[in-house]
Amino acid sequence: MSISPAPLAGSSSPGRLRRALPRLISLTVGTVLGIVLIVLLLRGVNGHVLVRTLSRANYWLLAAAVTPSVAILFLKVERWRVLLGADSPGRNVLFAALNVGYAVNTLLPARIGDLVSAYWLARQGTISLVRTISTIAVERVADGLTLCVILFVLAPSVALPPRILMTAVVAGVLGALILGGLILVAALMRTGRRAWWIFGRYRETRVGGVLQQVTAGVRALHSGSSAASFVVWTCLIWAATVVQVWLALAAFDIQLPPAGVVLLTAVLFLSMAVPAAPAYIGVFDYVMVLMLGLYGVARTPAVAAALACHAVVFLPVTVIGMVYLARAGSQTAAQIFETAAGG
């Protein structure tokens, strides 16, 4: 049974405020952090030299970097289809939900874009809200683990600051625990043997139904072929992301060893887990400049490349997502936003 978003018009103002408080705190912390990082980023950078560096960039290469950006979206649709299984909606529906979610994540705090994607699919009436959120969670955890593995493998190639390594260690451990927990619950729910797990007695109840939905994302990977497909799509997604970052660097004639580009990509996208201002302003750029500095790249070209890479990574998905929201109509978009923000 699918769950459709419902307006929150009947909710009390204090109730709304309590639900919105964590996101308001996240927005405040992220905005303050973004402002501080932007100030630190631009300190000591000559504005005229920065503008000149940006004007001399190879914009053909920056335009080419948009191609892997779009390719990544199609690859993510195929990976999502693996997790949703035979009940998966069509590619067009998934593509719209994916882009709308990313656009909201870029423009608003607290990553409510993931909830917006789930509500977008729930409106189609084929996949329940809980099940959709489960698949999104599996994707996020899998991506985080992939980036942590890359960072651990390539960290010895450059003198990374200890705080970056520690953050990656914590993220990797948490991700492994979450994914492992979901896999364990899914396996025990699948057996239904009461002597093994108390969940067995709830298998045919409402609680069991919710647990089945929550673990749907990992249960889809019990098949060897599905698990292999998921791994292949994940590898292709991050390979395309590395190409995207490499093209953005090449546009400013910044040469990094292949391992350096891969490591930079891993650290960049892991940094997006911290509270950030809308559009990840400050965090993304500061981390990129910090990493490029470890490879001897001068500050001004590093800042220029960071700003350009930021635009290449986030602008296409934001524009596509906003187009889908506009096509859905203002009333539908407002209902989805309100329900997701209240959930």
Order of alpha helices (4+ residues) and beta strands (2+ residues): alpha-alpha-alpha-alpha-alpha-alpha-alpha-alpha-alpha-alpha-alpha-alpha-alpha-alpha-alpha
